Amino acid sequence: MDFIEKKLRIENTDTLTLFGYNDSNLRLLENHFDATITVRGNNVLVRGDAAEVRTIEKVLNELQFIIRRAGSLTTNDVLTVMDLVGSKKTVHKEVSGDTERAAAIASIIPGGTPRMQESDENILYLAQGETIKARTPTQKLYFEKVRTNDIVFGIGPAGTGKTYLAVAMALALLRNREVSRMILSRPAVDAGESLGFLPGDYMEKVDPYLRPLTDALAEMVTSDKLKSMMEKRIVEVTPLAYMRGRTFNNSVIILDEAQNATATQMKMFLTRMGRNSKLIITGDITQIDLPRRTDSGLVQIQEVLKGIQGIAFVYFDKGDVVRHRLVAEIIDAYERYGQRQEERREARYEAKKEQTANGGPQENAAVEGTSTLTDSTPMN
C-alpha cells in the first residue's frame, strides 16, 4: 500500500463554514476516511493511503465549490458529497442557492463506500486496501444478525472470526455514521495462571487483557488514525469491571471473551445499552477460566434470553475456523478427547451403579464380617 503525506491549502473559502462549528464537518470526514486529517489555520495535512488522500482532496474541493456557489454548507451536503465522490465527474456548475446546491450535488456519480447493507452482500469493511468479508455460511449469518438485531451473541471455538468480524462490523457502523462511538471490552481474567501485580498506570495494567482487541483494530485502521480516534474517545477500550454505572448511547459495544464474565457481570453489561446502540458479545464456552463453569454468564444467558425479539445467537464450529489449518485439527482433537473422557466417566458411573444395585464387594464383605462375628460370639 502506498502511503503519502499531502499538504492542502484552503483559499477563498471560510474555514469555519467548511469544517463546521466545533469542527463538526471535519469530524465527519475523519470518521469516514482512514487517513489522518490535521487542520492548522488554512492549511490541511492529509496522511494515509495515496488513493484515499486524493479522494479527500477531491471532497474538500467539491465542498469549497458548494460554499462559493451556494454561500453555505450543511451537514447533509458533506455526507452526500462523501458518499458520491468516486467518479471523474465533479459538481462544478455555475449555481447559487439551495436549488443549485441540489443540482450540483446531483451531478456527482455514486462511488463505492463500505456500508452494512444488503447490496454489499458479504463485504463487511474495506480496511487499508483489504476487503474484509464473511467467508463461511455461519459468518454470513453473523453479519446478517448484527445488521438486523440490536444484541447478538457469537459463540464458538477460537479462530472462527468472532472478534475480528465484530470489530470490522463495528468500524463499518462507525464509518457509516450509524453510531458515533465504539466501545471494546473484556473481563480482566487470567488464563489459568495468576499474573500477580502488574506495573504501570491504569492502561498499562489492563493492556495485556485488552491487547487482542487493539490488535484487531490495528489491522483495520492506521496507527495515526487509531491514536486520533482513541484520543477523541470515538474508540474506547476498557475492562468490563469499569463499565458499571455507565450508559452508552449511539454506540456499538463489543464484549469479547464473554465466557469469563460472571452472571452478574453479564447482566451489568447488557443493561449498559442506551438509545440507538448495538451490543455484540463473543465467547468460547469451552475455554472458561472462572473457578467453576457454572459461574459463566455466557453459559447462563443462552437460557435467560432465549426467544426475545431483537436478540440473536449465532453458533460457530470448527468448520468456521479461518486461522492456520492446524487450529481446526487441534479443536477437533480436543473435542474427541473430551468425548472419550465423557464416555469413560459414564462407563465408570454405570459400573458403580450396577455394583451398588447388586450389593457390591465392600457391602458383601461387611455382611460376611458381621456374620462371622455373630457366629463366634459365645452363648451365655
VOPAGU-2260 file (C-alpha; in pm, 1 decimal, decimal comma):
REM VOPAGU-2260
SITE   aa  ch    i         X         Y         Z
SITE  MET   A    0       0,0       0,0       0,0
SITE  ASP   A    1     133,2     344,8     -96,8
SITE  PHE   A    2     117,7     588,4     197,9
SITE  ILE   A    3     170,9     956,7     130,0
SITE  GLU   A    4     150,0    1289,1     307,4
SITE  LYS   A    5      -2,2    1584,4     125,2
SITE  LYS   A    6     -41,9    1947,8     226,4
SITE  LEU   A    7    -351,6    2129,7     101,8
SITE  ARG   A    8    -430,4    2499,3     133,7
SITE  ILE   A    9    -782,4    2636,5     169,5
SITE  GLU   A   10    -813,0    2959,9     -27,0
SITE  ASN   A   11   -1105,1    3196,8     -84,1
SITE  THR   A   12   -1321,7    2985,8     149,6
SITE  ASP   A   13   -1421,2    3045,1     512,1
SITE  THR   A   14   -1268,8    2756,6     708,7
SITE  LEU   A   15   -1537,6    2784,8     979,8
SITE  THR   A   16   -1804,1    2724,2     717,3
SITE  LEU   A   17   -1602,1    2446,0     556,4
SITE  PHE   A   18   -1512,9    2249,7     870,2
SITE  GLY   A   19   -1825,1    2341,5    1067,3
SITE  TYR   A   20   -1892,6    2474,2    1412,6
SITE  ASN   A   21   -1667,0    2294,6    1664,6
SITE  ASP   A   22   -1515,6    2112,3    1363,3
SITE  SER   A   23   -1834,8    1908,2    1317,3
SITE  ASN   A   24   -1778,6    1867,7     942,1
SITE  LEU   A   25   -1412,9    1780,9     999,0
SITE  ARG   A   26   -1515,6    1500,8    1236,3
SITE  LEU   A   27   -1746,8    1361,1     967,9
SITE  LEU   A   28   -1451,4    1347,4     729,9
SITE  GLU   A   29   -1225,9    1185,0     989,7
SITE  ASN   A   30   -1484,9     918,5    1072,0
SITE  HIS   A   31   -1548,3     844,4     705,4
SITE  PHE   A   32   -1186,8     800,2     596,5
SITE  ASP   A   33    -892,4     603,9     739,6
SITE  ALA   A   34    -645,7     880,7     655,9
SITE  THR   A   35    -543,1    1132,3     922,7
SITE  ILE   A   36    -658,0    1492,3     863,7
SITE  THR   A   37    -484,5    1773,3    1052,8
SITE  VAL   A   38    -600,9    2134,3    1014,9
SITE  ARG   A   39    -383,4    2433,3    1104,7
SITE  GLY   A   40    -549,7    2758,2    1001,0
SITE  ASN   A   41    -591,2    2745,9     623,6
SITE  ASN   A   42    -351,5    2453,6     586,5
SITE  VAL   A   43    -466,5    2091,5     582,4
SITE  LEU   A   44    -225,6    1799,4     618,5
SITE  VAL   A   45    -359,0    1463,6     498,4
SITE  ARG   A   46    -166,1    1141,0     570,8
SITE  GLY   A   47    -271,8     796,6     452,1
SITE  ASP   A   48    -322,1     572,6     151,1
SITE  ALA   A   49    -247,8     761,1    -169,4
SITE  ALA   A   50    -584,9     685,7    -328,2
SITE  GLU   A   51    -773,7     795,4     -17,1
SITE  VAL   A   52    -568,1    1115,7      14,4
SITE  ARG   A   53    -665,8    1203,7    -341,8
SITE  THR   A   54   -1030,4    1131,7    -262,9
SITE  ILE   A   55   -1020,2    1358,9      43,8
SITE  GLU   A   56    -863,5    1634,8    -166,5
SITE  LYS   A   57   -1145,2    1598,0    -417,4
SITE  VAL   A   58   -1410,7    1605,8    -144,2
SITE  LEU   A   59   -1263,2    1925,8       1,1
SITE  ASN   A   60   -1255,2    2086,5    -343,5
SITE  GLU   A   61   -1619,2    1998,8    -404,7
SITE  LEU   A   62   -1724,0    2129,5     -63,1
SITE  GLN   A   63   -1542,3    2457,8    -127,5
SITE  PHE   A   64   -1717,6    2485,7    -461,0
SITE  ILE   A   65   -2057,4    2442,5    -297,0
SITE  ILE   A   66   -1974,3    2712,7     -39,3
SITE  ARG   A   67   -1862,5    2957,8    -307,4
SITE  ARG   A   68   -2172,9    2899,4    -516,6
SITE  ALA   A   69   -2441,8    2847,3    -250,5
SITE  GLY   A   70   -2292,6    3059,7      27,5
SITE  SER   A   71   -2325,4    2790,5     296,4
SITE  LEU   A   72   -2262,7    2424,4     370,6
SITE  THR   A   73   -2491,8    2182,8     552,5
SITE  THR   A   74   -2415,1    1853,7     723,5
SITE  ASN   A   75   -2621,6    1679,7     458,6
SITE  ASP   A   76   -2403,1    1838,4     188,9
SITE  VAL   A   77   -2090,6    1691,9     348,8
SITE  LEU   A   78   -2243,2    1345,5     390,1
SITE  THR   A   79   -2377,3    1341,6      35,7
SITE  VAL   A   80   -2052,8    1454,7    -125,1
SITE  MET   A   81   -1850,2    1195,4      69,4
SITE  ASP   A   82   -2090,8     923,4     -37,8
SITE  LEU   A   83   -2098,9    1023,8    -402,9
SITE  VAL   A   84   -1742,7    1123,9    -482,4
SITE  GLY   A   85   -1564,5     847,9    -667,3
SITE  SER   A   86   -1602,7     916,5   -1037,2
SITE  LYS   A   87   -1437,5    1161,5   -1273,8
SITE  LYS   A   88   -1738,5    1390,4   -1273,7
SITE  THR   A   89   -1740,4    1689,1   -1042,7
SITE  VAL   A   90   -2001,4    1922,5    -905,7
SITE  HIS   A   91   -1859,3    2224,7   -1081,8
SITE  LYS   A   92   -2162,3    2401,9   -1224,0
SITE  GLU   A   93   -2249,9    2770,3   -1226,6
SITE  VAL   A   94   -2500,3    2754,0    -944,9
SITE  SER   A   95   -2622,3    2952,9    -646,1
SITE  GLY   A   96   -2882,2    2894,8    -376,7
SITE  ASP   A   97   -3048,6    2575,0    -249,7
SITE  THR   A   98   -3182,5    2463,2    -587,5
SITE  GLU   A   99   -2841,5    2497,0    -742,8
SITE  ARG   A  100   -2682,3    2317,8    -447,3
SITE  ALA   A  101   -2908,5    2018,5    -507,8
SITE  ALA   A  102   -2822,0    2024,8    -877,9
SITE  ALA   A  103   -2450,7    2046,6    -802,2
SITE  ILE   A  104   -2457,4    1753,8    -564,0
SITE  ALA   A  105   -2674,0    1552,9    -801,7
SITE  SER   A  106   -2404,5    1582,3   -1069,5
SITE  ILE   A  107   -2170,4    1353,7    -874,3
SITE  ILE   A  108   -2180,9     991,1    -988,0
SITE  PRO   A  109   -2205,1     743,7    -698,1
SITE  GLY   A  110   -1885,9     570,3    -595,9
SITE  GLY   A  111   -1824,4     281,0    -357,2
SITE  THR   A  112   -1818,0     325,0      19,7
SITE  PRO   A  113   -1825,6      45,6     277,9
SITE  ARG   A  114   -2178,0      13,1     418,5
SITE  MET   A  115   -2357,1    -253,6     613,6
SITE  GLN   A  116   -2627,3    -300,7     352,4
SITE  GLU   A  117   -2764,3    -597,4     164,1
SITE  SER   A  118   -2622,0    -466,7    -165,0
SITE  ASP   A  119   -2271,9    -520,5     -29,0
SITE  GLU   A  120   -2350,6    -890,2       9,9
SITE  ASN   A  121   -2071,3   -1034,3     223,1
SITE  ILE   A  122   -1836,5    -734,4     241,3
SITE  LEU   A  123   -1813,1    -608,3     597,6
SITE  TYR   A  124   -1544,3    -343,1     575,7
SITE  LEU   A  125   -1271,8    -206,1     349,9
SITE  ALA   A  126    -961,7    -175,5     566,9
SITE  GLN   A  127    -639,7     -17,5     438,9
SITE  GLY   A  128    -692,3    -155,8      91,4
SITE  GLU   A  129    -803,5    -500,0     214,2
SITE  THR   A  130   -1158,4    -627,5     183,4
SITE  ILE   A  131   -1289,7    -791,7     498,9
SITE  LYS   A  132   -1577,2   -1021,4     418,3
SITE  ALA   A  133   -1778,0   -1308,9     562,0
SITE  ARG   A  134   -1626,0   -1630,8     426,0
SITE  THR   A  135   -1834,5   -1911,9     573,2
SITE  PRO   A  136   -2213,6   -1959,8     595,5
SITE  THR   A  137   -2201,9   -1900,4     971,8
SITE  GLN   A  138   -2001,4   -1580,3     928,1
SITE  LYS   A  139   -2256,3   -1459,6     672,7
SITE  LEU   A  140   -2534,5   -1537,4     920,7
SITE  TYR   A  141   -2339,0   -1347,3    1188,5
SITE  PHE   A  142   -2319,4   -1043,1     959,2
SITE  GLU   A  143   -2691,0   -1060,8     884,7
SITE  LYS   A  144   -2788,0   -1096,9    1252,1
SITE  VAL   A  145   -2576,6    -796,5    1353,3
SITE  ARG   A  146   -2735,8    -595,1    1073,9
SITE  THR   A  147   -3090,6    -679,0    1180,3
SITE  ASN   A  148   -3066,7    -716,6    1561,2
SITE  ASP   A  149   -2959,8    -488,9    1845,0
SITE  ILE   A  150   -2795,8    -761,9    2056,5
SITE  VAL   A  151   -2603,2   -1050,2    1900,1
SITE  PHE   A  152   -2409,4   -1330,6    2070,5
SITE  GLY   A  153   -2133,7   -1501,9    1870,8
SITE  ILE   A  154   -2043,0   -1829,1    2043,8
SITE  GLY   A  155   -1786,3   -2079,6    1921,1
SITE  PRO   A  156   -1425,5   -2201,3    1924,7
SITE  ALA   A  157   -1112,4   -1994,7    1872,1
SITE  GLY   A  158   -1014,0   -1888,5    1522,8
SITE  THR   A  159   -1364,7   -1860,7    1378,1
SITE  GLY   A  160   -1351,0   -1482,5    1332,9
SITE  LYS   A  161   -1599,5   -1390,0    1605,5
SITE  THR   A  162   -1399,9   -1096,8    1743,8
SITE  TYR   A  163   -1230,7    -990,7    1420,1
SITE  LEU   A  164   -1559,9    -968,5    1230,6
SITE  ALA   A  165   -1728,7    -793,7    1523,8
SITE  VAL   A  166   -1461,6    -520,8    1517,0
SITE  ALA   A  167   -1493,5    -488,8    1137,5
SITE  MET   A  168   -1872,6    -455,0    1159,0
SITE  ALA   A  169   -1839,8    -200,9    1440,7
SITE  LEU   A  170   -1598,5       9,8    1232,4
SITE  ALA   A  171   -1841,0      -6,3     938,7
SITE  LEU   A  172   -2123,8     118,8    1162,0
SITE  LEU   A  173   -1896,6     397,4    1285,3
SITE  ARG   A  174   -1779,3     495,9     939,6
SITE  ASN   A  175   -2135,0     499,5     805,6
SITE  ARG   A  176   -2235,3     730,1    1093,3
SITE  GLU   A  177   -2494,0     482,0    1218,4
SITE  VAL   A  178   -2323,7     519,3    1557,6
SITE  SER   A  179   -2083,5     780,1    1695,1
SITE  ARG   A  180   -1873,4     566,4    1932,6
SITE  MET   A  181   -1723,5     219,8    1955,6
SITE  ILE   A  182   -1661,2      59,0    2295,9
SITE  LEU   A  183   -1445,8    -255,0    2324,6
SITE  SER   A  184   -1438,4    -452,9    2649,0
SITE  ARG   A  185   -1310,5    -775,4    2803,8
SITE  PRO   A  186   -1317,9    -930,8    3150,5
SITE  ALA   A  187    -974,2    -899,9    3316,5
SITE  VAL   A  188    -936,6   -1270,9    3396,3
SITE  ASP   A  189    -607,5   -1461,6    3392,3
SITE  ALA   A  190    -599,3   -1762,8    3158,4
SITE  GLY   A  191    -518,9   -2039,9    3404,0
SITE  GLU   A  192    -242,8   -1857,5    3591,1
SITE  SER   A  193    -206,8   -1559,3    3819,7
SITE  LEU   A  194     -14,5   -1268,3    3672,1
SITE  GLY   A  195      12,0   -1100,6    4010,8
SITE  PHE   A  196      84,9    -729,7    4040,7
SITE  LEU   A  197     136,8    -553,0    3708,5
SITE  PRO   A  198     344,2    -232,7    3699,4
SITE  GLY   A  199     249,0      90,1    3526,1
SITE  ASP   A  200     -53,8     315,4    3505,2
SITE  TYR   A  201    -413,6     206,7    3452,7
SITE  MET   A  202    -385,9     148,6    3076,2
SITE  GLU   A  203     -53,4     -36,2    3111,2
SITE  LYS   A  204    -203,6    -268,9    3371,2
SITE  VAL   A  205    -505,0    -366,6    3159,8
SITE  ASP   A  206    -321,1    -367,6    2825,6
SITE  PRO   A  207    -231,6    -742,7    2837,4
SITE  TYR   A  208    -600,0    -830,5    2876,4
SITE  LEU   A  209    -722,8    -594,5    2604,1
SITE  ARG   A  210    -438,8    -642,6    2354,9
SITE  PRO   A  211    -631,9    -883,1    2123,5
SITE  LEU   A  212    -895,1    -613,1    2066,2
SITE  THR   A  213    -642,6    -341,1    1988,2
SITE  ASP   A  214    -454,9    -585,5    1760,9
SITE  ALA   A  215    -770,7    -636,5    1554,5
SITE  LEU   A  216    -821,6    -259,2    1534,2
SITE  ALA   A  217    -460,4    -204,1    1429,7
SITE  GLU   A  218    -508,5    -434,2    1130,0
SITE  MET   A  219    -803,0    -228,1    1005,3
SITE  VAL   A  220    -709,1     131,0    1093,0
SITE  THR   A  221    -377,5     310,4    1051,2
SITE  SER   A  222    -184,8     377,2    1370,9
SITE  ASP   A  223    -223,8     755,0    1339,9
SITE  LYS   A  224    -596,1     722,9    1277,8
SITE  LEU   A  225    -642,6     482,0    1568,1
SITE  LYS   A  226    -449,1     709,9    1802,0
SITE  SER   A  227    -662,5    1004,7    1696,1
SITE  MET   A  228    -986,6     811,2    1742,5
SITE  MET   A  229    -884,4     695,1    2089,3
SITE  GLU   A  230    -773,8    1043,0    2195,7
SITE  LYS   A  231   -1112,7    1179,8    2088,6
SITE  ARG   A  232   -1281,2     884,7    2264,4
SITE  ILE   A  233   -1452,7     780,8    1942,5
SITE  VAL   A  234   -1297,0     440,9    2016,2
SITE  GLU   A  235   -1265,3     332,5    2378,1
SITE  VAL   A  236   -1108,7      13,4    2511,4
SITE  THR   A  237   -1199,8     -63,5    2872,5
SITE  PRO   A  238   -1211,4    -360,7    3113,3
SITE  LEU   A  239   -1558,6    -494,9    3184,7
SITE  ALA   A  240   -1532,8    -411,9    3556,4
SITE  TYR   A  241   -1509,6     -38,1    3478,0
SITE  MET   A  242   -1839,1     -24,3    3285,8
SITE  ARG   A  243   -2069,2     -29,2    3588,8
SITE  GLY   A  244   -2281,7     284,3    3618,9
SITE  ARG   A  245   -2228,2     396,9    3258,9
SITE  THR   A  246   -2482,0     426,7    2977,3
SITE  PHE   A  247   -2375,0     411,5    2612,6
SITE  ASN   A  248   -2599,5     594,9    2366,8
SITE  ASN   A  249   -2548,7     592,8    1989,8
SITE  SER   A  250   -2270,8     336,4    2029,5
SITE  VAL   A  251   -2165,4     -12,4    1925,3
SITE  ILE   A  252   -2030,1    -206,2    2223,5
SITE  ILE   A  253   -1830,5    -530,0    2190,5
SITE  LEU   A  254   -1773,7    -768,5    2481,1
SITE  ASP   A  255   -1504,0   -1021,5    2396,3
SITE  GLU   A  256   -1412,3   -1335,6    2595,0
SITE  ALA   A  257   -1760,5   -1321,1    2745,5
SITE  GLN   A  258   -1728,8   -1677,8    2876,1
SITE  ASN   A  259   -1517,3   -1528,0    3156,3
SITE  ALA   A  260   -1786,6   -1279,4    3259,0
SITE  THR   A  261   -1987,8   -1389,6    3561,7
SITE  ALA   A  262   -2367,9   -1391,2    3551,4
SITE  THR   A  263   -2369,8   -1064,2    3749,0
SITE  GLN   A  264   -2121,9    -901,6    3511,5
SITE  MET   A  265   -2318,8   -1017,8    3208,6
SITE  LYS   A  266   -2637,3    -860,2    3343,8
SITE  MET   A  267   -2446,1    -540,8    3420,6
SITE  PHE   A  268   -2301,5    -527,0    3068,6
SITE  LEU   A  269   -2630,8    -586,1    2890,5
SITE  THR   A  270   -2800,8    -310,8    3089,3
SITE  ARG   A  271   -2541,1     -50,3    2980,1
SITE  MET   A  272   -2719,7     -30,0    2644,8
SITE  GLY   A  273   -2863,1     312,2    2563,7
SITE  ARG   A  274   -3055,1     464,6    2273,4
SITE  ASN   A  275   -2955,3     372,5    1917,5
SITE  SER   A  276   -2691,6     123,4    2032,2
SITE  LYS   A  277   -2585,3    -227,7    1938,3
SITE  LEU   A  278   -2420,9    -494,1    2153,4
SITE  ILE   A  279   -2200,9    -772,7    2012,6
SITE  ILE   A  280   -2095,5   -1039,1    2263,2
SITE  THR   A  281   -1841,0   -1305,7    2169,5
SITE  GLY   A  282   -1702,0   -1602,0    2360,1
SITE  ASP   A  283   -1594,9   -1965,2    2365,0
SITE  ILE   A  284   -1769,4   -2171,7    2634,3
SITE  THR   A  285   -1501,5   -2443,2    2603,7
SITE  GLN   A  286   -1236,0   -2204,4    2739,1
SITE  ILE   A  287   -1382,9   -2078,7    3065,9
SITE  ASP   A  288   -1117,4   -1952,0    3310,1
SITE  LEU   A  289   -1355,0   -1893,3    3602,2
SITE  PRO   A  290   -1330,8   -2121,9    3909,6
SITE  ARG   A  291   -1646,5   -2306,5    3804,5
SITE  ARG   A  292   -1802,4   -2348,3    3461,3
SITE  THR   A  293   -2145,1   -2272,3    3606,5
SITE  ASP   A  294   -2019,3   -1923,4    3705,9
SITE  SER   A  295   -2004,4   -1818,0    3339,4
SITE  GLY   A  296   -2266,5   -1563,0    3241,8
SITE  LEU   A  297   -2235,6   -1668,4    2877,2
SITE  VAL   A  298   -2349,2   -2021,3    2963,4
SITE  GLN   A  299   -2645,1   -1895,9    3163,6
SITE  ILE   A  300   -2755,0   -1619,4    2926,2
SITE  GLN   A  301   -2840,9   -1862,5    2646,5
SITE  GLU   A  302   -3131,5   -1985,6    2855,7
SITE  VAL   A  303   -3222,7   -1648,9    3008,5
SITE  LEU   A  304   -3263,0   -1453,0    2682,5
SITE  LYS   A  305   -3389,6   -1731,5    2458,3
SITE  GLY   A  306   -3676,8   -1624,0    2233,6
SITE  ILE   A  307   -3657,7   -1246,1    2291,7
SITE  GLN   A  308   -3711,1   -1044,0    1973,5
SITE  GLY   A  309   -3413,2    -830,2    1875,3
SITE  ILE   A  310   -3164,4   -1067,4    2039,4
SITE  ALA   A  311   -2987,2   -1331,3    1827,8
SITE  PHE   A  312   -2746,0   -1617,5    1899,2
SITE  VAL   A  313   -2501,7   -1736,3    1632,7
SITE  TYR   A  314   -2306,7   -2058,3    1694,1
SITE  PHE   A  315   -1972,6   -2120,9    1520,8
SITE  ASP   A  316   -1796,4   -2456,7    1493,1
SITE  LYS   A  317   -1460,8   -2590,9    1375,7
SITE  GLY   A  318   -1577,4   -2563,6    1014,6
SITE  ASP   A  319   -1566,6   -2183,2    1050,6
SITE  VAL   A  320   -1200,1   -2168,3    1158,2
SITE  VAL   A  321   -1009,4   -1924,3     937,6
SITE  ARG   A  322    -670,7   -1936,1    1111,0
SITE  HIS   A  323    -395,9   -2192,1    1039,0
SITE  ARG   A  324    -537,0   -2527,9     925,4
SITE  LEU   A  325    -391,9   -2691,7    1237,9
SITE  VAL   A  326    -620,4   -2480,7    1458,6
SITE  ALA   A  327    -925,4   -2667,8    1327,7
SITE  GLU   A  328    -748,6   -3001,4    1380,6
SITE  ILE   A  329    -647,8   -2904,1    1735,9
SITE  ILE   A  330   -1007,4   -2810,5    1817,6
SITE  ASP   A  331   -1127,7   -3137,7    1667,8
SITE  ALA   A  332    -869,0   -3335,8    1868,8
SITE  TYR   A  333    -979,4   -3171,9    2193,9
SITE  GLU   A  334   -1343,8   -3246,5    2111,2
SITE  ARG   A  335   -1262,1   -3615,1    2052,8
SITE  TYR   A  336   -1058,5   -3627,2    2373,9
SITE  GLY   A  337   -1342,5   -3467,9    2569,5
SITE  GLN   A  338   -1588,2   -3714,8    2422,8
SITE  ARG   A  339   -1368,3   -4009,1    2520,9
SITE  GLN   A  340   -1334,0   -3872,7    2873,5
SITE  GLU   A  341   -1709,6   -3831,5    2899,2
SITE  GLU   A  342   -1766,5   -4188,1    2777,2
SITE  ARG   A  343   -1521,7   -4319,5    3040,9
SITE  ARG   A  344   -1695,0   -4122,7    3316,1
SITE  GLU   A  345   -2030,5   -4257,7    3206,9
SITE  ALA   A  346   -1891,7   -4614,0    3195,7
SITE  ARG   A  347   -1749,8   -4579,8    3548,5
SITE  TYR   A  348   -2075,2   -4435,4    3672,8
SITE  GLU   A  349   -2281,1   -4718,3    3519,9
SITE  ALA   A  350   -2042,3   -4982,7    3662,2
SITE  LYS   A  351   -2062,6   -4828,6    4008,1
SITE  LYS   A  352   -2439,9   -4802,1    3979,5
SITE  GLU   A  353   -2469,3   -5170,2    3882,0
SITE  GLN   A  354   -2230,1   -5271,9    4159,6
SITE  THR   A  355   -2436,5   -5087,9    4417,1
SITE  ALA   A  356   -2758,7   -5244,8    4289,8
SITE  ASN   A  357   -2608,5   -5593,9    4322,9
SITE  GLY   A  358   -2469,9   -5532,6    4672,2
SITE  GLY   A  359   -2108,1   -5458,4    4579,1
SITE  PRO   A  360   -1798,2   -5636,8    4718,4
SITE  GLN   A  361   -1749,4   -5392,0    5001,4
SITE  GLU   A  362   -2104,8   -5434,8    5118,4
SITE  ASN   A  363   -2083,6   -5819,1    5097,6
SITE  ALA   A  364   -1758,2   -5818,2    5291,6
SITE  ALA   A  365   -1916,9   -5611,6    5563,2
SITE  VAL   A  366   -2212,4   -5853,0    5584,9
SITE  GLU   A  367   -1980,9   -6156,4    5598,5
SITE  GLY   A  368   -1770,5   -5998,8    5872,5
SITE  THR   A  369   -2081,2   -5937,5    6079,2
SITE  SER   A  370   -2196,7   -6296,8    6035,9
SITE  THR   A  371   -1857,7   -6434,4    6143,6
SITE  LEU   A  372   -1852,6   -6215,1    6449,4
SITE  THR   A  373   -2202,9   -6331,7    6542,4
SITE  ASP   A  374   -2114,4   -6697,2    6497,7
SITE  SER   A  375   -1801,1   -6673,1    6713,5
SITE  THR   A  376   -1970,0   -6490,6    6999,7
SITE  PRO   A  377   -2006,7   -6731,6    7297,3
SITE  MET   A  378   -2353,9   -6808,8    7422,7
SITE  ASN   A  379   -2432,3   -6725,7    7784,3
